[in-house]
Amino acid sequence: MRFHHFLAAGCLSFFSLASHAEILTNLYQVREPVSSQSPEERTQATQKALETLVLRLTGDAKAVQSPALEAVRKDPQQIISQYGYDAGPPESLQVDFDPMSTERALRQAGLSLWGSNRPALLSWWLNDSVDGSSLVGDGQSAAEPLRRAAQHRGLPLRLPLADLNEQLVGTVENLEGTNPAPLREASERYGADALLAVHAREEGGQWQAKWRLWLGDQQEQGSAQATDQAALADAVMLAVSERLAPRYVVKPGVSSDQLLEVQGMTLERYASLGRLLEPFGGQLKRVEGDRIVYQVNGSAEQLRSQLGLAHLQEVSAQEVPAVTDAGQPPADNPAVQLRFRW
């Protein structure tokens, strides 16, 4: 049965296929630490939660100060669905923002948005302290600050098991080196999209870290420092988020409408593709056998980065035979600018 027959059957609500990226289900939930449950501190924590959320969704630290968001800054309650306190540790105010109201407010303010489908990040994190050196592994107590920081900054975090073989790989030389090959080979079984290597160390009661990020063939690097491990983890995750966001957000005034064709479609892949194209306002234009054409708003590079999360391969114009639609004039069936296949 052809793909368009499935569409005609009205089965568009099927969302079972998991892509290589990860859907953040708690993207609109923010926790901010508090020392009491007083009304004054709740107000301050709510404002901080709004700042955290806007930065998480836009990747722009200045976005929350947009004049168009003045009404939301004065009254965040208009986009909040509920809030409560989490005993922790640390004790925090948990604020649940309403996704639809929040996105509407940000889009009306002309801000770029980064969708909930984000690259899965595998972190090799080595801590050096007075107690010795240790690679942070999944399930360890040392992993909790990293997970909290990743959730706070809107990043899907994965950690290695840190077994004996992986401890031999997670060395200072490999984490601070420019060649990701040893880490990549050991990371294959975790199916992540991006690789983060962090070497953190304690000196004089302070923590500092050097980090490297690999996404495909591109590399980013930086450093961070903080008073404790939790603050250091948050600083690193914030820096990584700010480096990743420009690859995926759709910038008003910079993007353009274009037609995107994807080959090798099935109903399950249609659901996955729809999630990937959410930030680009994807609109279904036509279906031709196992090929589907969307109208999207975004730059070619942003689309390539987003579709790369599902490991789609770009198809060059030379690889595609000319296709004509005898029943439609060219004006009603415009040319496709970008082609990909599963």
C-alpha positions in Angstrom: 0.0 0.0 0.0 1.4 3.4 -1.0 2.2 6.1 1.6 -0.5 8.4 0.3 -3.1 5.7 0.9 -2.2 5.8 4.5 -2.6 9.5 4.6 -6.0 9.3 3.0 -7.0 6.8 5.6 -6.8 9.5 8.2 -4.0 7.9 10.3 -2.0 11.1 10.8 -2.0 10.9 14.6 0.4 7.9 14.7 3.6 9.0 16.5 5.5 5.8 17.3 8.8 6.2 15.5 11.7 7.4 17.7 14.4 9.4 15.8 18.0 9.6 16.7 17.3 12.9 18.4 15.3 13.2 21.5 12.0 14.9 22.3 12.2 16.9 25.5 9.0 16.3 27.3 9.9 18.7 30.2 11.1 21.6 28.0 8.5 24.0 29.5 9.1 23.0 33.1 11.7 25.1 35.0 13.1 24.6 38.5 14.8 27.5 40.3 16.4 27.1 43.7 14.9 29.0 46.7 15.8 29.3 50.4 12.2 29.9 51.5 8.6 29.9 50.3 8.0 33.5 51.0 5.9 35.5 48.4 8.9 37.8 47.7 11.2 34.9 46.9 8.5 33.2 44.9 8.2 36.3 42.8 11.9 36.5 42.2 12.2 32.8 41.4 9.3 33.1 38.9 11.0 35.9 37.1 14.2 33.8 37.0 12.3 30.9 35.7 10.9 33.0 32.9 14.5 34.1 32.0 15.6 30.5 32.0 12.8 29.4 29.8 13.2 32.1 27.2 16.9 31.4 27.0 16.2 27.7 26.7 13.8 28.2 23.8 15.7 30.9 21.9 19.4 30.4 22.7 19.6 34.2 23.1 20.5 35.6 26.5 19.1 39.0 25.5 15.8 37.7 24.2 13.9 38.0 27.5 14.6 41.8 27.5 12.8 42.3 24.2 10.4 45.3 24.5 7.7 43.1 22.9 7.8 40.8 26.0 7.3 43.6 28.5 3.7 42.5 29.3 4.9 38.9 30.0 7.8 40.1 32.2 5.4 42.2 34.2 2.9 39.3 34.6 4.5 35.8 33.9 1.3 34.2 35.3 -0.4 34.7 31.9 1.8 31.9 30.4 2.1 29.7 33.5 -0.1 26.7 34.0 1.0 25.7 37.5 3.8 25.9 40.0 4.8 24.2 43.2 7.7 23.5 45.5 10.2 20.6 45.2 11.9 19.6 48.4 15.1 18.7 46.5 17.8 18.9 47.4 18.1 21.7 46.5 14.7 23.1 47.4 13.3 24.8 44.4 10.3 26.4 42.9 8.9 24.3 40.0 7.2 26.4 37.3 5.2 24.7 34.5 4.7 27.1 31.6 1.9 26.5 29.1 3.6 25.6 25.7 0.9 27.1 23.5 0.7 30.4 25.3 4.5 30.7 25.6 5.2 30.0 22.0 2.5 32.4 20.9 4.0 35.2 23.1 7.5 34.5 21.8 6.5 34.3 18.1 4.4 37.5 18.4 7.6 39.1 19.9 9.4 38.1 16.7 11.8 35.8 18.5 13.5 32.7 17.1 12.4 29.3 18.6 14.3 26.1 19.1 11.9 23.2 19.0 11.6 20.3 21.5 13.3 17.8 19.1 17.0 18.3 20.1 20.3 16.5 19.5 21.0 13.8 22.1 24.2 14.7 23.9 26.6 12.1 25.2 28.9 13.6 27.8 32.3 12.1 28.9 32.9 14.1 32.1 36.0 13.6 34.1 36.3 15.1 37.6 39.7 15.7 39.2 39.6 16.7 42.9 41.6 16.2 46.1 39.8 12.8 46.4 41.2 11.6 43.1 40.0 11.3 39.5 36.8 9.8 38.4 34.8 9.5 35.2 31.1 10.3 35.8 28.9 7.3 34.8 25.2 6.8 34.4 23.7 5.8 37.7 26.4 7.4 39.9 25.5 10.1 42.4 27.9 12.4 40.6 25.7 12.2 37.6 22.7 14.0 39.3 24.2 17.6 39.1 24.9 17.0 35.4 21.4 15.8 34.7 19.9 18.8 36.6 22.0 21.2 34.7 21.2 19.6 31.3 17.4 19.7 32.1 17.8 23.3 33.3 19.4 24.3 29.9 17.1 22.2 27.7 19.6 19.5 26.6 18.9 15.8 26.3 21.9 14.3 28.2 23.2 10.8 28.1 26.2 9.4 30.1 28.4 6.4 29.5 28.3 3.5 32.0 31.9 4.3 33.0 32.9 0.7 33.2 36.5 -0.3 33.2 37.0 -0.2 29.4 35.4 3.3 29.3 37.5 4.6 32.1 40.6 3.6 30.0 39.1 5.8 27.2 37.9 8.7 29.3 41.4 10.1 30.0 42.6 13.7 30.2 44.5 13.2 27.0 41.4 12.0 25.1 39.1 14.6 26.7 41.3 17.6 26.0 42.7 16.3 22.7 41.5 17.5 19.3 41.0 14.0 17.9 37.5 12.6 18.8 38.1 9.2 17.3 38.8 7.2 20.6 35.7 8.8 22.3 33.5 8.3 19.2 34.4 4.7 18.9 33.5 4.1 22.5 30.3 6.2 22.1 28.7 4.3 19.2 26.6 2.0 21.4 24.8 5.0 23.0 23.4 6.4 19.7 23.9 10.1 20.5 24.0 12.9 18.0 26.6 15.1 19.7 29.7 14.3 21.8 30.7 16.5 24.8 34.1 16.0 26.5 34.6 17.8 29.8 37.7 17.8 32.1 36.7 19.4 35.4 39.1 20.0 38.2 39.1 21.5 41.7 41.8 24.1 42.6 41.8 26.2 45.8 38.2 25.6 46.5 37.1 26.5 43.0 36.0 24.4 40.1 37.0 24.9 36.5 36.5 22.9 33.3 37.7 22.7 29.7 35.1 21.3 27.3 34.9 20.2 23.7 31.8 19.6 21.6 31.6 17.6 18.4 28.5 17.6 16.2 29.2 15.9 12.9 32.4 17.3 11.5 32.1 20.6 13.4 33.8 21.3 16.7 33.3 23.8 19.5 35.3 24.4 22.6 35.4 26.5 25.7 36.0 26.8 29.4 34.0 27.5 32.5 34.5 28.1 36.2 32.3 28.1 39.3 32.3 27.8 43.1 31.0 24.2 43.1 30.3 21.2 40.8 26.6 21.9 40.4 27.3 25.5 39.3 30.1 24.4 37.0 27.8 21.8 35.3 25.2 24.5 34.7 27.8 26.9 33.3 29.0 24.2 30.8 25.5 23.2 29.8 24.6 26.8 29.2 27.6 27.4 27.0 26.9 24.2 25.0 23.2 25.2 24.6 24.2 28.7 23.3 26.6 27.1 20.8 24.0 24.5 19.5 20.9 26.8 19.3 22.0 28.9 16.3 22.1 25.7 14.2 18.4 25.0 14.8 16.5 28.1 15.6 14.5 29.8 12.8 15.4 33.5 12.7 12.7 35.9 11.6 13.8 38.0 8.6 16.7 35.7 7.7 14.8 32.6 6.8 12.9 32.1 3.5 10.1 29.9 2.2 11.3 26.9 0.2 10.1 23.5 -0.8 11.6 20.4 0.8 11.2 16.9 -0.6 11.9 13.8 1.4 12.1 10.4 -0.2 11.5 6.9 1.2 8.5 8.0 3.3 6.3 5.7 5.4 3.5 6.6 7.9 5.9 6.2 10.9 8.5 8.4 9.2 5.8 11.0 8.4 5.2 11.4 12.2 8.9 11.7 12.9 9.4 14.2 10.0 6.5 16.3 11.3 8.2 16.7 14.7 11.5 17.7 13.0 9.9 20.3 10.9 7.8 21.9 13.7 10.2 24.9 14.2 10.1 25.6 10.5 6.3 25.8 10.2 6.2 22.8 7.8 3.1 22.6 5.6 2.4 19.5 3.5 2.1 20.5 -0.1 1.9 17.2 -2.0 2.6 13.4 -1.8 3.9 11.4 -4.8 4.3 7.7 -4.0 6.9 7.5 -1.2 8.0 11.1 -1.8 6.6 14.0 0.2 7.0 17.7 -0.3 6.7 20.3 2.5 6.8 24.1 2.3 9.1 25.3 5.1 10.5 28.5 6.4 14.2 28.4 7.2 17.7 28.6 5.9 19.2 25.6 4.0 21.9 25.2 6.7 19.3 25.1 9.5 17.3 22.5 7.7 20.3 20.4 7.0 21.2 20.5 10.7 17.7 19.6 11.8 17.2 16.8 9.4 20.6 15.5 10.3 19.2 14.7 13.7 17.3 11.9 12.1 20.2 10.9 9.9 18.5 11.9 6.6 20.9 12.1 3.7 20.8 15.0 1.3 20.1 14.2 -2.4 21.9 16.2 -5.0 20.0 17.5 -8.1 22.1 15.3 -10.3 20.8 12.2 -8.5 17.2 12.9 -9.1 15.6 12.2 -12.5 13.3 15.0 -13.9 9.8 14.5 -12.7 6.9 16.2 -14.4 3.2 16.5 -13.4 1.2 16.6 -16.6 -1.9 17.5 -14.7 -0.6 20.8 -13.2 1.0 23.8 -14.8 4.5 24.8 -13.5 3.1 27.7 -11.5 1.0 25.3 -9.3 3.8 22.8 -9.0 7.0 24.8 -8.2 10.4 23.3 -8.1 11.9 21.7 -5.0 14.9 23.5 -3.6 16.1 20.8 -1.1 15.9 17.0 -1.3 16.6 14.4 1.3 16.1 10.6 1.7 15.8 8.2 4.6 
